[in-house]
Amino acid sequence: VCNRTKNGGIYWVQNVITPILDLEGKPQGFISIRFDITDKKKEEKNLILSSKLATLGEVSAGIAHEINQPITILSGRLKLLEFKLINNTFDQNELPKTVSLLISMTERIASIARGLKSFSRNSENDEKRIQSINTIIEDTLMLFNSRIKKDDIRFSVDIESDTSIYCHPTEISQVILNLLNNAADAIQEFKERWIKLDGISIGEGRFQLSITDCGSGIPEAVLKNMMTSFFTTKDVGKGTGLGLSISKKIIENHHGKLYVDQACPHTKFVLELLIGQSPHIDPS
């Protein structure tokens, strides 16, 4: 529970409420024990931000390449245009096509920059809001597309409908990007690499988002510990061990679930989220 102090500040408490029962088992009163967990909540937020920046760092090389490509095209076309203008060899008929290309390249750079700005900002003070799942996925893929190209991954998206969820959009984007990065890391040794992102409404006000890759599943020993903080199977320097534990915490804070579908013959992570509902609604 989040409370406010007399001077306007906030603090968090964890409540344990126990009924006092009479001889017939009927409640006659309640005992409430409260623990101040403000420091724990602050540590949680810092871990989420650290994990987000680590995830962003994993795709930074690809993003740099994604930006450099249109910059190179822009620079080359502008230099060619300058050369033709100086030498009076520019054909006016080329102008619409040239301008269209330059506009397209600048829009591509601006789009990537917007995605980076939105993802990397500290959004801890933002209110949850109703957000289209398609918009969240589009913003996330803006950061992951470069890795798809770099690692030659066959990638597909199949979202049943444009469903809206009540969430912190950047946090859900963080979880999706982390799972996509993990999938890309896990399939590096495969000759034919593929990842699928699927979304479907599953009833009872829930939306299921799944990320499946061409791997053959997760070993039982790893499965038991993979959601634990600082547990990682990646080489030293290639993973913090925070991604999955933070992702699980984020989804639970959204009254959802994050788990591995062990019935799938491939490696499949599943997110279950509430459709357009506020956290005041009991998901059980």
Secondary structure, 3 states (H helix, E strand, C coil): CEEECCCCCEEEEEEEEEEEECCCCCEEEEEEEEEECHHHHHHHHHHHHHHHHHHHHHHHHHHHHHHHHHHHHHHHHHHHHHHHHHCCCCCHHHHHHHHHHHHHHHHHHHHHHHHHHHHHCCCCCCCCEEEEHHHHHHHHHHHHHHHHHHCCEEEEEEECCCCEEEECHHHHHHHHHHHHHHHHHHCCCCCCEEEEEEEEEEECCEEEEEEEECCCCCCHHHHHHCCCCCCCCCCCCCCCCCHHHHHHHHHHHCCCEEEECCCCCCEEEEEEEEECCCCCCCCC
